[in-house]
Amino acid sequence: MQQNFSTSLVDFIMRNATKNYLHLHSSDLTMLPKAQEAESKNYLLYMHIPFCATLCTYCSFNRFLFNANKARAYFENLRKEMQMVKNLGYDFNAVYVGGGTTSIMPDELCRTLDLAKSLFNIKEVSCESDPNHLQKDILESFKGRIDRLSVGVQSFDDGILKKIGRYEKFGSGEEVYAKLANAIGILPILNVDLIFNFPNQTQAMLAKDLELLKSLKPNQITTYPLMSSPSVKSILKRSIGEVSLKNEAQLYTQILETLNEDFIQLSSWAFSHKGSEIFDEYVVDNDEYIGIGTGSFSFLNGTLYANTFSLKEYAQRIQNGQMSVARERKYSRKAQLQYRLMVELFGGIASAKRFKEQYGATLEKDLFKEIAFLRLSGNIYKKGADYYPTPQGKYLFLSMMKEFYIGMDRVREESRAMLKEEDV
């Protein structure tokens, strides 16, 4: 597996496509569109908690320094916005809570999740967390509320942790490992996030991380390639070195080979421990979603909406009975089909039946050029009426999703650059 011509070409196309397609325009909406009648779609509800005790240099997500009074007021507004979404006629089968530090006020988070479950037919709740919030009393309070807790570890290597500013914040790799070990079994699913391809990361360093994870036996592992927006990339280059795409492909091969025996691959970068309950990637399973909270995104009926990144404006809008949409972008049917093809092959299968039922599209007809290129370049193969990624294709779609997320980081950076001091 390597960074070959097809991967390099598609990365180049994705980089330019995200610059074009993720350029959003100002919106004058005061509410998201109402849900369509007799809707049978599976929607995801995303909640953003933007507060952190300290701000990491390399994070491009919308986040602010924690202040208890501001945070409680924010949670109250978040619940008001959730009620607005209910009044628009939407229902959700899944919730994803991201941040920021989502569990920075566990009591407020529990109250917010309880409201969500009372308003909607929620079957699955995923929540991000960090090693500092794995205390038993906090996790016990999440029982019956959170099904999947995703903990960002990034690496157990102390040298890497020190370079990226996590050692002082979360402790040594050994300390983080102990916290994870004590947390396993309290909630139904514990997912550990690992990042690979740090500058100067060797195969031996990654091997140690993977062996520790295998001995830990979490329900799920997500292995993200190091990805960063242009400004963060320049910071990384100055502080810890330059990222190597050749090394990325080699390390990804190592991940697949190491985890193959004990884990089932759910997507290009997610793995479930054999015998554990499978909890798939929310980006694969949910075509449309609504984001509440400052800096959240929604995708409905072919339109991407971005909420204001300003804490002040968010509070004012909610208090005035309005939602906080600030920018939007409408996409063509072709662009939507191309995105879904990427996402579903990233998730392991492009189903002809699903494309027909969900999008009224035929893979060979509506996406003829894309399918032909991917087949000829050896990145997908056909089995029955469906298409599956080859081992090389798994890396291709991981690389494409990385470029997509970098594009989203660019949108966040642009939005945060427009903030004034009073906005925070």
C-alpha positions in Angstrom: 0.0 0.0 0.0 1.4 3.4 -0.9 0.6 6.9 -1.9 0.2 6.0 -5.6 -1.0 8.0 -8.6 -4.7 7.5 -8.0 -4.5 8.5 -4.3 -2.4 11.6 -5.1 -4.8 12.5 -7.9 -7.9 12.1 -5.8 -6.3 14.0 -2.9 -5.6 16.9 -5.3 -9.1 16.8 -6.6 -10.6 16.7 -3.1 -8.4 19.5 -1.9 -9.6 21.8 -4.6 -13.2 20.5 -4.4 -13.4 21.3 -0.7 -12.1 24.8 -1.3 -14.9 25.3 -3.8 -17.8 23.4 -2.3 -17.2 24.4 1.4 -17.3 28.1 0.6 -20.5 29.1 2.4 -22.6 32.2 1.9 -24.3 34.4 4.5 -27.8 33.3 5.5 -30.8 35.4 6.6 -32.7 32.4 8.0 -34.1 32.6 11.5 -35.2 29.0 11.4 -34.1 25.8 9.7 -36.7 24.4 7.2 -39.5 22.4 8.7 -39.4 18.6 8.4 -41.2 17.2 5.4 -44.4 15.3 6.1 -44.3 11.5 6.1 -40.5 11.7 6.3 -38.9 8.3 6.8 -35.2 9.4 6.9 -32.8 8.6 9.7 -31.6 11.9 11.1 -28.7 12.5 13.5 -28.8 15.3 16.1 -25.4 16.8 16.8 -24.8 18.9 19.9 -21.8 21.1 20.4 -20.3 21.9 23.8 -17.6 24.6 23.1 -15.9 24.9 26.5 -12.5 23.7 27.6 -10.4 24.2 30.7 -7.4 24.9 28.5 -7.2 25.5 24.8 -5.0 23.2 22.8 -2.9 24.9 20.2 -3.7 22.4 17.4 -7.5 22.3 17.8 -9.5 24.1 15.1 -12.9 23.3 16.6 -15.1 26.0 18.0 -14.1 26.2 21.7 -13.8 28.8 24.4 -12.2 28.9 27.9 -14.5 27.5 30.5 -16.6 29.8 32.6 -19.2 28.1 34.8 -21.8 30.9 34.5 -21.4 31.2 30.8 -21.5 27.4 30.4 -24.7 27.0 32.4 -26.4 29.7 30.4 -25.2 28.0 27.2 -26.6 24.6 28.2 -30.0 26.3 28.9 -29.9 27.9 25.4 -28.9 24.6 23.9 -32.0 23.0 25.4 -34.2 25.8 24.1 -32.8 25.3 20.6 -33.5 21.6 20.9 -37.2 22.4 21.6 -37.2 24.6 18.5 -36.0 21.6 16.4 -38.8 19.5 17.9 -41.3 22.2 17.0 -40.1 22.0 13.4 -41.3 18.4 13.3 -38.0 16.5 13.3 -37.3 13.2 15.1 -33.9 11.6 15.6 -32.7 8.0 16.2 -29.2 9.0 17.2 -27.4 11.8 19.0 -23.7 12.8 18.8 -22.2 15.2 21.4 -18.9 16.9 20.4 -16.7 19.7 21.7 -14.9 21.3 23.2 -15.0 19.2 26.3 -18.4 17.7 26.4 -18.3 16.4 29.9 -17.0 19.6 31.4 -20.3 20.0 33.3 -21.7 16.5 33.7 -24.9 17.6 35.4 -25.8 19.9 32.6 -24.9 17.3 30.0 -27.1 14.7 31.7 -30.0 17.2 31.9 -29.6 18.0 28.2 -29.5 14.3 27.2 -32.6 13.6 29.3 -34.5 16.3 27.4 -33.4 14.8 24.1 -34.6 11.4 25.0 -37.9 12.8 26.2 -38.5 14.8 22.9 -37.2 12.3 20.4 -37.0 8.5 19.7 -33.3 8.3 20.5 -31.8 4.8 20.2 -28.1 5.7 20.3 -26.1 8.4 22.1 -22.4 8.9 21.3 -20.3 11.4 23.3 -16.7 12.5 23.0 -14.6 12.8 26.1 -11.0 13.0 27.3 -8.8 11.1 29.8 -9.4 13.7 32.6 -13.1 13.0 32.7 -13.0 9.2 33.1 -13.7 9.4 36.9 -16.0 6.6 38.0 -18.6 8.9 39.5 -18.9 10.8 36.2 -19.2 7.7 34.1 -21.8 6.2 36.5 -23.9 9.3 36.0 -23.8 8.6 32.2 -25.3 5.1 32.6 -28.6 4.9 30.6 -27.7 8.2 28.9 -24.6 7.5 26.9 -24.2 4.3 24.8 -20.8 5.1 23.3 -18.1 7.2 24.9 -15.2 8.1 22.6 -12.0 9.1 24.3 -9.3 11.0 22.5 -5.9 9.4 23.5 -4.0 10.1 20.2 -0.9 8.2 21.4 0.6 6.5 24.5 4.1 7.6 23.5 5.3 10.2 26.1 7.6 11.9 23.5 4.7 12.5 21.2 2.4 13.6 24.0 4.9 16.1 25.2 5.4 17.6 21.7 1.7 18.1 21.1 1.0 19.5 24.6 -1.0 16.6 26.0 1.4 15.2 28.6 1.0 18.0 31.1 -2.8 18.2 30.4 -3.7 14.5 30.6 -0.7 12.7 32.0 1.8 10.1 30.7 0.8 7.3 28.4 1.0 4.9 31.3 -1.4 7.1 33.4 -3.9 7.4 30.4 -3.8 3.7 29.9 -4.7 3.1 33.6 -7.6 5.5 33.3 -9.0 3.7 30.2 -8.6 0.3 31.9 -10.6 1.5 34.9 -13.3 2.9 32.6 -13.9 -0.2 30.5 -17.2 -1.9 31.2 -19.0 1.0 33.0 -20.7 2.1 29.8 -21.8 -0.2 26.9 -19.2 0.9 24.4 -15.8 2.6 25.0 -14.1 3.9 21.8 -10.4 4.9 21.9 -9.3 7.5 19.3 -5.7 7.1 18.1 -3.9 9.4 15.7 -1.1 8.1 13.5 1.5 9.7 11.2 2.8 12.3 13.6 6.1 13.8 12.2 9.0 11.4 12.9 6.6 8.7 14.2 8.2 5.3 13.5 6.6 1.9 12.9 8.0 0.8 16.3 6.3 3.7 18.0 3.0 2.9 16.4 3.5 -0.8 17.1 3.7 -0.1 20.8 0.5 2.0 20.7 -1.4 -0.7 18.9 -0.1 -3.5 21.2 -1.3 -1.4 24.2 -4.7 -1.0 22.6 -4.9 -4.8 21.9 -4.1 -5.6 25.5 -6.6 -3.0 26.7 -9.4 -4.5 24.5 -11.7 -1.5 24.1 -15.0 -2.1 22.3 -13.9 0.1 19.5 -10.8 1.8 18.1 -10.7 4.8 15.7 -7.4 5.4 14.0 -7.3 8.9 12.4 -4.4 10.0 10.2 -3.0 13.3 11.5 -5.0 16.0 9.8 -4.9 19.7 10.2 -6.0 22.9 8.5 -3.3 25.0 6.7 -2.6 27.3 9.7 -2.4 24.4 12.1 -0.2 22.5 9.7 2.3 25.4 9.7 2.3 25.3 13.5 3.0 21.6 13.5 5.8 21.9 11.0 7.5 24.5 13.2 7.1 22.6 16.4 7.4 18.9 15.7 8.2 18.5 12.0 6.6 17.9 8.6 4.1 15.1 7.9 5.1 12.4 5.4 2.3 10.9 3.2 4.6 8.0 2.3 4.9 7.2 6.0 1.1 7.6 6.4 0.4 4.8 3.9 3.0 2.5 5.5 1.6 3.1 9.0 -1.9 2.5 7.8 -0.9 -0.9 6.3 0.6 -1.7 9.7 -2.7 -0.8 11.4 -4.7 -3.1 9.2 -2.3 -6.0 9.6 -2.0 -5.5 13.4 -5.7 -5.2 14.2 -7.0 -7.8 11.7 -6.9 -10.7 14.1 -8.8 -9.2 17.0 -10.9 -6.4 15.4 -13.6 -6.1 12.7 -13.1 -3.1 10.4 -16.2 -0.9 10.3 -14.9 1.8 8.1 -11.6 2.9 6.7 -10.5 4.1 10.1 -12.9 2.5 12.7 -12.5 -1.0 14.2 -14.8 -3.0 16.5 -13.4 -5.6 18.9 -14.6 -9.1 17.9 -17.5 -10.0 20.2 -18.4 -6.4 21.0 -21.6 -4.7 19.9 -21.0 -2.9 16.6 -21.6 0.8 16.6 -21.1 2.2 13.1 -19.7 5.6 12.0 -22.5 8.2 12.2 -21.3 9.9 9.1 -21.9 6.8 7.1 -25.3 5.9 8.5 -27.0 9.3 8.6 -27.6 11.1 5.3 -28.9 14.2 7.0 -28.4 15.8 10.4 -29.1 18.9 12.4 -26.5 20.6 14.5 -27.4 22.7 17.6 -25.1 24.9 19.5 -22.5 27.5 18.4 -20.3 26.4 15.5 -22.5 23.4 14.6 -23.4 22.3 11.0 -26.6 20.9 9.6 -27.3 19.2 6.3 -30.9 19.1 5.1 -32.4 18.7 1.6 -29.1 19.2 -0.2 -28.1 22.3 1.8 -25.3 22.7 4.3 -26.0 25.2 7.2 -23.5 26.6 9.6 -24.4 28.1 12.9 -22.8 31.3 14.2 -19.5 30.7 16.0 -20.1 33.7 18.3 -21.2 32.9 21.9 -22.8 36.3 22.2 -24.7 36.1 19.0 -25.8 32.5 19.7 -27.3 33.5 23.0 -29.0 36.6 21.6 -30.6 34.6 18.7 -31.9 31.8 21.0 -33.3 34.3 23.5 -35.1 36.0 20.7 -36.7 32.7 19.7 -34.5 32.3 16.6 -32.1 29.6 15.5 -28.5 30.5 15.0 -27.9 29.7 11.3 -25.3 32.2 9.9 -24.2 30.7 6.6 -25.4 28.2 4.0 -24.6 26.5 0.7 -26.9 24.5 -1.6 -25.5 21.5 -3.5 -26.5 19.9 -6.8 -27.8 16.4 -7.0 -24.6 15.3 -8.7 -22.4 16.7 -5.9 -24.6 15.0 -3.3 -24.3 11.6 -5.0 -20.5 12.0 -5.3 -20.3 12.8 -1.6 -22.4 9.8 -0.7 -20.4 7.5 -2.9 -17.2 8.6 -1.1 -18.8 8.2 2.4 -20.3 4.8 1.7 -17.2 3.3 0.2 -15.3 4.8 3.2 -17.9 2.8 5.2 -17.1 -0.4 3.3 -19.8 -0.8 0.7 -21.6 1.3 -1.9 -25.0 -0.5 -2.1 -26.9 -0.3 -5.4 -30.1 -0.9 -3.5 -29.5 1.9 -1.0 -28.6 4.3 -3.8 -31.8 3.4 -5.6 -34.1 3.6 -2.6 -32.5 6.7 -0.8 -31.4 8.8 -3.8 -33.3 7.4 -6.8 -29.9 6.9 -8.5 -28.1 4.1 -10.3 -24.5 3.7 -9.6 -23.4 2.7 -13.1 -25.5 5.4 -14.8 -25.5 8.4 -12.4 -21.9 7.9 -11.3 -20.4 6.1 -14.3 -17.2 8.1 -14.6 -16.4 7.9 -10.8 -17.1 4.1 -10.7 -15.1 3.5 -13.9 -12.1 5.4 -12.5 -12.2 3.7 -9.2 -12.4 0.2 -10.8 -9.7 0.9 -13.4 -7.3 2.2 -10.7 -7.9 -0.9 -8.6 -9.5 0.9 -5.7 -12.9 -0.9 -5.8 -14.3 -4.2 -7.0 -17.9 -5.3 -7.8 -19.6 -8.1 -6.1 -23.2 -8.7 -7.2 -24.7 -5.2 -7.7 -22.6 -3.6 -5.0 -19.1 -2.1 -4.8 -16.4 -2.7 -2.2 -13.0 -1.0 -1.5 -9.9 -3.0 -2.1 -7.1 -2.8 0.5 -5.6 0.0 -1.5 -9.1 1.6 -1.8 -9.5 1.6 2.0 -6.5 3.9 2.1 -7.8 6.0 -0.7 -11.1 6.6 1.0 -9.4 7.3 4.3 -7.3 9.9 2.5 -10.4 11.4 0.9 -12.2 11.7 4.2 -9.1 13.3 5.7 -9.2 16.0 3.0 -12.9 16.5 3.6 -12.4 17.0 7.3 -9.4 19.4 6.6 -11.8 21.4 4.4 -14.3 21.5 7.3 -11.5 22.7 9.6 -10.8 25.5 7.1 -14.5 26.6 7.3 -14.1 26.7 11.1 -11.0 28.7 10.9 -12.6 31.2 8.6 -15.6 31.5 11.0 -13.4 31.9 14.1 -11.2 34.5 12.4 -14.3 36.7 12.1 -15.0 36.7 15.8 -14.4 39.8 17.9 -13.5 40.0 21.6 -17.1 40.5 22.6 -18.2 37.4 20.7 -16.5 35.1 23.2 
